[in-house]
Amino acid sequence: MPKAAKIAISLPEEVLAAVEEERKDSGESRSEFFRRAAEILLRRRREEEMNRQYMRAYQHMPETQEGIEAARLAAANMLAKEPWE
């Protein structure tokens, strides 16, 4: 396991009570709960940034009708090869 750092945080009482209830239901320790919460938040922020970058790129170079048709044909070819029951 990677080296861990200990930190102290302050929370409003109602937030701490909600955290305690949630973590007890899941069987997590406080450390596990906050580690998981931080990982989820960081992952969400990375995904949001990737979406912003994608949108900027798309606005800079939008799809052409030719590209849309090529994607449709490629998808149709892939689906045609699937064993449908």
Secondary structure by P-SEA (a helix, b strand, c coil): ccbbbbbbbbbcaaaaaaaaaaaaaacccaaaaaaaaaaaaaaaaaaaaaaaaaaaaaaaccccaaaaaaaaaaaaaaaaacccc
